[in-house]
């Protein structure tokens, strides 16, 4: 239901975007990281009742629990009020994110963009290595290194999850790689 609502909203807002672009943006808006960020911003985790074991590890403040709770809330609204009611709430909750969407940037996530750029130049895809994990769940910070040996690049990124840290590292590696004049011309 969430996928369908977001897909409809994106299609209406960006009718000129390709199916692939819309699909990638939809996927990025409904993934666990995006849902967790929205849920935590809204304080959804504060309303989650959890057992002692989960409370010790952060309870509703854990990104995965907050994301699940927000998705469940959307589902409850759908069951109670139907698709249009759920869509209206989803559009309201996503409004700040949707306001910042640039149709020209309805593109690939940093890891995909980097990988496609490298493959077009016949350069081996990068390796992602976790450098460190700091803090305790649910407020951990992951640090990941994106290594591209053929270009002597070892870019670092950090984030609240391994995936987010990998995306940040890929974005840094892409910026570094595309700044190399002889490499940028190849392809």
N, C-alpha and C positions, 0 to 999 in steps of 0.2 A: 504494500500500500504506500509506504514512504517512497520507494523507488518510483512508483507510478505518479505520485503527486509531484515529486521533484522533476521528473521527466516532462510532465505537462507544463509546469511553470517555466522550465528552461525553454521548451519549444515555443511557448507564447512570447517569451521575452527576447529570444534570439532566433527568429524564424529563418534567417539567412545562414545560420551555422550548419555545418555538415552533421550528419548522423554520428560520425565518429567523434567529433568535437563534443557534441551534446552528451554522448554516452560517457566519455572520459570525465566531463565535468560532473555529471550526475553521480558517477561512481565516487568521485572525490568528495562530494557533498554528503553522501550517505554512509561513508565508511566510519569505522569505530572512532577514529581520531577526531573527525569532524563532529560526530554526534557527542562525543565526550566533551569537547570544547564548548559546544552549545549548552549541554546539560549543566556543566560546571558554572558557566556564566549565568545561567538562569537559577542556579541553586537547587536544581532537581535532586541532587544527591543528598541535600539536607533533609528531604522528606522521605528518604528511603529508610525503612526499618530493617535492621539486620541483626543477626545473632552475634554473640560475644566474640566468636572467632573472627568474623568479618569486621567487627568494630575495631578489633585490635590491629587489623591491617588496613584500616582507613574507612571501612564501611562504604557509604554512598559517595565518599570523596574519591574512591578509586575510579579512574577513568572508565574502565570496562563496565562497572556497575552503574555509573551515572549514564553512560551511553545506552545501556540496556533499559534503564528506567525511562529515559526520554522516549525511546522507541516504543516501549510498552504504553506510555502515556498517549502517544499518537494512535496506537492501535485501539486503546480504550475509547478515545474520541471517535474513531471510525466506527467501532461497534455500537456506540451510543447514538451518534448523530449522523452517521453516514459519511460517504466519501467527501462531499462538498464541505462539511463541517471540519473534517480532518485536514483537508487541503488548506482551508482558510487558516487554521492554527499553524500548520507547517509553514505556510508562506509568511505568517507573522513572525514565527520563531526564527526563520531563516532570513528575514528582511535585511539585517545588517550585513550578512554574508552576500546576499544577492545584490545589494546596493553597490558593493565593491567589485562585482564581477565585470570584467572588461571583455566584450565579445572578441576582441583581438587576441586576448590571452586565453581563450577557451581552448587551451592546448594540453599537451601532455604534462604529466607530473615530471619533476626534475630528473628522476631516475630513467624514465622512458626517453625523455628528450636527450639526455646524455648518451644513453645506449644507442639510440638511432643515429645520433651525430657521429659517434665513434664507428659504428658499423658502416656508415656511408663512406668513411675514410679508411676502411679495412683495418681498423685498430681494435685489438682485443677488448672485450667488454670489461668494465672495472670489477674489482673485488672489494667487498665491504667487510671491514673488520671492526668489531666492537673494541674500542680502546679502553673504555672505563664505564662503570655504572656507579653513580654517586647517589647517596641518600637512601631512604627507605621507602618502600611501597606505601602509599601511592604517589609519593612526590619524588620519584627517582628521576635522575637526569642521565640519559645515555649519551655517550660520545662515540662517534663512529668515524672511521677513516675510509675514504674512497680512494682506492689505489689504481692508478693507470700507469703501469711500469713503462710502457712504450713512450710515454710523454713525460716521464719523471714527475708525475703528479701524485701527491698524497694529501688530498684536501680533507679537512675535518669539519664535522657538523655535530650539533648537539640538539637534543629534544627530549620530550617526556616519554617517548617510546623508542624502541629500536627503529621502527619504520620511519618515524618523524626525523630521527637523527640521520638515517640513511638518505632521506630526501634532502635534508639540509647539506649533507656532505656532497651529494650529487650536484646540487645547485652551485656549490662552491667550486667543484671540479669542472663543471661546464663553463663557468665564468673564466676559470684559469685556462682551460683548454682552448676556448674560442678566442682568447687573447693572444695565442701563439700565431703570429702571422703566416708562417709557412704551412702550418697545419690547417688553418681556417680556409686556405685557398684550395686544398685538396678536396676531392669528393666530387 
